[in-house]
Amino acid sequence: MDENYPSRWVNSGWTSTAIAVIVSHGPNGLGAWTRQGIQNIAPPAGACEELLNATRTVGGGCAGLPAPAAPTIPPIAAPTAITTYFTGERAENDDVVGYLTAGEAIASLAKQGAMLVPTAKANDDIRRIMEDVKGQASALLRPTTLHPFSIPPWVSKDPWGRNYVIMDTVTSVSAAGTVLSSGTAAVCVYSPGLDGTPHTNTNTCVVNPGTDDVAMGLSPLALTSIVNRACAPAC
Protein backbone atom coordinates (compact mmCIF):
# COMPACT_ATOMS: atom_id res chain seq x y z
CA MET A 1 0.00 0.00 0.00
CA ASP A 2 1.35 3.41 -0.89
CA GLU A 3 2.08 5.81 1.98
CA ASN A 4 -0.70 8.10 0.77
CA TYR A 5 -4.27 7.07 0.25
CA PRO A 6 -5.72 7.54 -3.26
CA SER A 7 -6.54 11.18 -3.92
CA ARG A 8 -9.99 10.25 -5.23
CA TRP A 9 -10.99 9.58 -1.60
CA VAL A 10 -10.26 13.13 -0.58
CA ASN A 11 -13.75 14.55 -0.18
CA SER A 12 -16.42 14.64 2.47
CA GLY A 13 -18.37 11.77 0.95
CA TRP A 14 -15.58 9.28 0.26
CA THR A 15 -16.91 6.75 2.80
CA SER A 16 -20.41 6.62 1.30
CA THR A 17 -19.71 6.97 -2.42
CA ALA A 18 -19.95 3.71 -4.37
CA ILE A 19 -16.62 2.53 -5.76
CA ALA A 20 -18.09 -0.62 -7.32
CA VAL A 21 -21.60 -1.51 -8.54
CA ILE A 22 -22.88 -4.97 -9.47
CA VAL A 23 -26.05 -5.23 -11.54
CA SER A 24 -28.07 -8.35 -12.28
CA HIS A 25 -30.68 -7.86 -14.98
CA GLY A 26 -32.96 -10.33 -13.27
CA PRO A 27 -35.07 -13.24 -14.61
CA ASN A 28 -36.03 -11.44 -17.84
CA GLY A 29 -32.37 -10.72 -18.65
CA LEU A 30 -33.28 -7.66 -20.69
CA GLY A 31 -30.20 -5.66 -21.61
CA ALA A 32 -27.80 -8.10 -19.96
CA TRP A 33 -24.52 -9.16 -21.53
CA THR A 34 -23.99 -12.89 -21.89
CA ARG A 35 -20.73 -14.76 -21.32
CA GLN A 36 -20.40 -14.95 -25.08
CA GLY A 37 -20.21 -11.16 -25.22
CA ILE A 38 -23.64 -10.74 -26.78
CA GLN A 39 -26.14 -8.30 -25.31
CA ASN A 40 -29.69 -9.47 -24.84
CA ILE A 41 -32.59 -7.53 -26.30
CA ALA A 42 -33.02 -4.13 -24.70
CA PRO A 43 -35.85 -3.41 -22.27
CA PRO A 44 -38.98 -1.98 -23.89
CA ALA A 45 -39.75 1.73 -23.99
CA GLY A 46 -41.15 2.90 -20.70
CA ALA A 47 -39.15 0.41 -18.61
CA CYS A 48 -37.17 3.37 -17.39
CA GLU A 49 -35.08 1.81 -14.64
CA GLU A 50 -34.16 -1.25 -16.70
CA LEU A 51 -33.30 0.91 -19.71
CA LEU A 52 -31.04 3.04 -17.59
CA ASN A 53 -29.34 0.04 -15.99
CA ALA A 54 -28.77 -1.57 -19.40
CA THR A 55 -27.77 1.43 -21.50
CA ARG A 56 -26.72 4.15 -19.00
CA THR A 57 -28.92 6.62 -20.88
CA VAL A 58 -32.31 8.06 -20.09
CA GLY A 59 -34.88 7.08 -22.72
CA GLY A 60 -38.03 8.87 -23.79
CA GLY A 61 -40.88 8.94 -21.28
CA CYS A 62 -38.49 8.61 -18.37
CA ALA A 63 -38.46 12.21 -17.24
CA GLY A 64 -39.13 11.12 -13.68
CA LEU A 65 -35.66 9.63 -13.32
CA PRO A 66 -32.82 11.71 -11.84
CA ALA A 67 -31.39 14.32 -14.17
CA PRO A 68 -28.03 13.59 -15.83
CA ALA A 69 -25.09 14.31 -13.57
CA ALA A 70 -21.30 14.25 -13.74
CA PRO A 71 -19.09 12.35 -13.54
CA THR A 72 -20.19 9.84 -16.16
CA ILE A 73 -19.68 6.13 -15.71
CA PRO A 74 -16.74 4.88 -17.81
CA PRO A 75 -16.54 3.99 -20.60
CA ILE A 76 -19.78 5.84 -21.37
CA ALA A 77 -18.95 9.49 -21.99
CA ALA A 78 -22.30 10.64 -23.39
CA PRO A 79 -23.73 13.67 -21.57
CA THR A 80 -26.91 11.70 -20.80
CA ALA A 81 -25.08 9.09 -18.71
CA ILE A 82 -25.88 9.36 -15.01
CA THR A 83 -24.49 7.81 -11.88
CA THR A 84 -27.54 6.05 -10.42
CA TYR A 85 -28.58 2.42 -10.85
CA PHE A 86 -32.07 1.22 -9.97
CA THR A 87 -33.34 -1.95 -8.34
CA GLY A 88 -37.00 -2.97 -8.17
CA GLU A 89 -38.49 0.51 -7.86
CA ARG A 90 -41.34 -0.55 -10.16
CA ALA A 91 -43.11 -3.86 -10.60
CA GLU A 92 -41.76 -4.31 -14.14
CA ASN A 93 -38.18 -3.85 -12.96
CA ASP A 94 -36.69 -7.17 -11.86
CA ASP A 95 -33.08 -5.95 -11.77
CA VAL A 96 -31.00 -6.48 -8.65
CA VAL A 97 -28.32 -3.95 -7.76
CA GLY A 98 -25.58 -4.11 -5.18
CA TYR A 99 -22.70 -1.74 -4.46
CA LEU A 100 -19.58 -1.36 -2.37
CA THR A 101 -18.57 1.91 -0.74
CA ALA A 102 -15.01 3.00 -0.08
CA GLY A 103 -15.73 2.90 3.64
CA GLU A 104 -16.89 -0.72 3.42
CA ALA A 105 -13.86 -1.70 1.36
CA ILE A 106 -11.48 -0.06 3.81
CA ALA A 107 -13.26 -1.60 6.82
CA SER A 108 -12.96 -5.06 5.25
CA LEU A 109 -9.27 -4.60 4.43
CA ALA A 110 -8.64 -3.23 7.91
CA LYS A 111 -10.37 -6.24 9.48
CA GLN A 112 -8.13 -8.54 7.45
CA GLY A 113 -5.09 -6.54 8.54
CA ALA A 114 -4.25 -5.56 4.97
CA MET A 115 -4.43 -1.84 5.73
CA LEU A 116 -5.21 0.60 8.51
CA VAL A 117 -8.42 2.57 8.80
CA PRO A 118 -7.75 6.29 8.12
CA THR A 119 -7.62 7.44 11.75
CA ALA A 120 -5.31 4.57 12.70
CA LYS A 121 -3.12 5.36 9.69
CA ALA A 122 -2.98 9.02 10.74
CA ASN A 123 -2.06 8.08 14.32
CA ASP A 124 0.70 5.80 13.05
CA ASP A 125 2.01 8.49 10.68
CA ILE A 126 2.01 11.15 13.39
CA ARG A 127 3.82 8.84 15.80
CA ARG A 128 6.55 8.31 13.19
CA ILE A 129 6.69 12.04 12.42
CA MET A 130 7.15 12.77 16.12
CA GLU A 131 10.01 10.26 16.32
CA ASP A 132 11.63 12.08 13.41
CA VAL A 133 11.09 15.42 15.19
CA LYS A 134 12.87 14.02 18.24
CA GLY A 135 15.75 13.09 15.96
CA GLN A 136 15.80 16.63 14.61
CA ALA A 137 15.81 17.96 18.18
CA SER A 138 18.75 15.78 19.15
CA ALA A 139 20.77 17.40 16.34
CA LEU A 140 20.26 20.88 17.82
CA LEU A 141 23.04 22.52 19.88
CA ARG A 142 21.82 25.07 22.38
CA PRO A 143 18.94 26.37 20.21
CA THR A 144 17.74 29.82 21.16
CA THR A 145 15.27 30.55 18.40
CA LEU A 146 12.10 28.99 17.02
CA HIS A 147 12.84 25.41 16.04
CA PRO A 148 12.68 24.75 12.31
CA PHE A 149 11.15 21.30 12.77
CA SER A 150 9.74 19.85 9.56
CA ILE A 151 7.56 17.00 8.36
CA PRO A 152 9.75 14.23 6.90
CA PRO A 153 9.23 13.94 3.13
CA TRP A 154 8.33 10.25 3.30
CA VAL A 155 5.06 10.88 5.15
CA SER A 156 3.84 14.34 4.20
CA LYS A 157 0.22 13.47 3.35
CA ASP A 158 -2.49 12.26 5.70
CA PRO A 159 -4.98 9.51 4.69
CA TRP A 160 -7.28 12.17 3.23
CA GLY A 161 -4.58 13.57 0.91
CA ARG A 162 -3.81 16.70 2.91
CA ASN A 163 -0.50 17.78 4.39
CA TYR A 164 0.20 16.99 8.02
CA VAL A 165 0.70 20.15 10.06
CA ILE A 166 3.51 20.76 12.53
CA MET A 167 3.55 23.66 14.98
CA ASP A 168 6.33 24.49 17.42
CA THR A 169 5.57 27.00 20.13
CA VAL A 170 8.82 27.00 22.13
CA THR A 171 10.82 30.07 21.23
CA SER A 172 13.85 29.31 23.41
CA VAL A 173 15.27 26.04 24.73
CA SER A 174 18.61 26.18 26.50
CA ALA A 175 20.48 24.04 28.99
CA ALA A 176 18.33 25.47 31.76
CA GLY A 177 15.18 24.72 29.82
CA THR A 178 12.26 26.96 29.01
CA VAL A 179 9.26 26.94 31.29
CA LEU A 180 5.97 27.50 29.51
CA SER A 181 2.48 27.61 30.94
CA SER A 182 1.03 24.33 32.18
CA GLY A 183 -0.29 22.12 29.42
CA THR A 184 1.54 23.90 26.63
CA ALA A 185 3.01 21.71 23.88
CA ALA A 186 6.48 22.47 22.58
CA VAL A 187 5.65 20.71 19.33
CA CYS A 188 2.28 19.68 17.93
CA VAL A 189 1.80 17.47 14.89
CA TYR A 190 -1.73 17.02 13.63
CA SER A 191 -4.07 16.19 10.78
CA PRO A 192 -7.31 18.16 10.38
CA GLY A 193 -9.09 14.89 9.59
CA LEU A 194 -11.71 14.04 7.01
CA ASP A 195 -13.45 17.43 7.04
CA GLY A 196 -10.18 19.30 6.49
CA THR A 197 -11.04 21.84 9.18
CA PRO A 198 -8.53 22.08 12.05
CA HIS A 199 -10.03 21.67 15.51
CA THR A 200 -6.73 21.26 17.36
CA ASN A 201 -5.39 23.82 19.82
CA THR A 202 -1.80 24.05 18.61
CA ASN A 203 -0.64 25.62 21.88
CA THR A 204 -1.75 22.62 23.90
CA CYS A 205 -2.11 20.04 21.09
CA VAL A 206 -5.53 19.12 22.45
CA VAL A 207 -8.19 18.04 19.95
CA ASN A 208 -11.63 19.51 20.52
CA PRO A 209 -14.15 16.82 21.55
CA GLY A 210 -16.41 15.47 18.83
CA THR A 211 -14.09 16.43 15.96
CA ASP A 212 -12.12 14.24 13.57
CA ASP A 213 -8.65 15.72 14.08
CA VAL A 214 -5.74 13.45 14.99
CA ALA A 215 -2.87 15.00 16.96
CA MET A 216 0.17 14.29 19.11
CA GLY A 217 2.19 16.74 21.18
CA LEU A 218 5.66 16.91 22.68
CA SER A 219 6.02 18.72 26.00
CA PRO A 220 8.61 21.45 26.61
CA LEU A 221 10.22 19.31 29.33
CA ALA A 222 10.56 16.34 27.00
CA LEU A 223 11.99 18.49 24.21
CA THR A 224 14.46 20.19 26.55
CA SER A 225 15.57 16.80 27.87
CA ILE A 226 16.25 15.55 24.33
CA VAL A 227 18.27 18.65 23.46
CA ASN A 228 20.26 18.57 26.71
CA ARG A 229 21.15 14.88 26.32
CA ALA A 230 22.30 15.52 22.76
CA CYS A 231 24.50 18.52 23.48
CA ALA A 232 25.99 17.41 26.83
CA PRO A 233 28.60 18.07 28.08
CA ALA A 234 29.02 21.08 25.79
CA CYS A 235 25.83 22.61 27.19
Secondary structure in CASP SS format (residue, H / E / C, confidence):
PFRMAT SS
TARGET T0000
AUTHOR 0000-0000-0000
METHOD secondary structure of the structure
MODEL  1
M C 1.00
D C 1.00
E C 1.00
N C 1.00
Y C 1.00
P C 1.00
S H 1.00
R H 1.00
W H 1.00
V C 1.00
N C 1.00
S C 1.00
G C 1.00
W C 1.00
T C 1.00
S C 1.00
T C 1.00
A E 1.00
I E 1.00
A E 1.00
V E 1.00
I E 1.00
V E 1.00
S E 1.00
H C 1.00
G C 1.00
P C 1.00
N C 1.00
G C 1.00
L C 1.00
G C 1.00
A C 1.00
W E 1.00
T C 1.00
R C 1.00
Q C 1.00
G C 1.00
I C 1.00
Q E 1.00
N C 1.00
I C 1.00
A C 1.00
P C 1.00
P C 1.00
A C 1.00
G C 1.00
A C 1.00
C H 1.00
E H 1.00
E H 1.00
L H 1.00
L H 1.00
N H 1.00
A H 1.00
T H 1.00
R C 1.00
T C 1.00
V C 1.00
G C 1.00
G C 1.00
G C 1.00
C C 1.00
A C 1.00
G C 1.00
L C 1.00
P C 1.00
A C 1.00
P C 1.00
A C 1.00
A C 1.00
P C 1.00
T C 1.00
I C 1.00
P C 1.00
P C 1.00
I C 1.00
A C 1.00
A C 1.00
P C 1.00
T C 1.00
A C 1.00
I C 1.00
T C 1.00
T C 1.00
Y C 1.00
F C 1.00
T C 1.00
G C 1.00
E C 1.00
R C 1.00
A C 1.00
E C 1.00
N C 1.00
D C 1.00
D C 1.00
V E 1.00
V E 1.00
G E 1.00
Y E 1.00
L E 1.00
T E 1.00
A H 1.00
G H 1.00
E H 1.00
A H 1.00
I H 1.00
A H 1.00
S H 1.00
L H 1.00
A H 1.00
K H 1.00
Q H 1.00
G C 1.00
A C 1.00
M C 1.00
L C 1.00
V C 1.00
P H 1.00
T H 1.00
A H 1.00
K H 1.00
A H 1.00
N H 1.00
D H 1.00
D H 1.00
I H 1.00
R H 1.00
R H 1.00
I H 1.00
M H 1.00
E H 1.00
D H 1.00
V H 1.00
K H 1.00
G H 1.00
Q H 1.00
A H 1.00
S H 1.00
A C 1.00
L C 1.00
L C 1.00
R C 1.00
P C 1.00
T C 1.00
T C 1.00
L C 1.00
H C 1.00
P C 1.00
F C 1.00
S C 1.00
I C 1.00
P C 1.00
P H 1.00
W H 1.00
V H 1.00
S C 1.00
K E 1.00
D C 1.00
P C 1.00
W C 1.00
G C 1.00
R C 1.00
N E 1.00
Y C 1.00
V E 1.00
I E 1.00
M E 1.00
D E 1.00
T C 1.00
V C 1.00
T C 1.00
S C 1.00
V C 1.00
S C 1.00
A C 1.00
A C 1.00
G C 1.00
T C 1.00
V C 1.00
L C 1.00
S C 1.00
S C 1.00
G C 1.00
T C 1.00
A C 1.00
A C 1.00
V E 1.00
C E 1.00
V E 1.00
Y E 1.00
S E 1.00
P C 1.00
G C 1.00
L C 1.00
D C 1.00
G C 1.00
T C 1.00
P C 1.00
H C 1.00
T E 1.00
N E 1.00
T C 1.00
N C 1.00
T C 1.00
C C 1.00
V E 1.00
V E 1.00
N C 1.00
P C 1.00
G C 1.00
T C 1.00
D C 1.00
D C 1.00
V E 1.00
A E 1.00
M E 1.00
G E 1.00
L E 1.00
S C 1.00
P H 1.00
L H 1.00
A H 1.00
L H 1.00
T H 1.00
S H 1.00
I H 1.00
V H 1.00
N H 1.00
R H 1.00
A H 1.00
C H 1.00
A C 1.00
P C 1.00
A C 1.00
C C 1.00
END
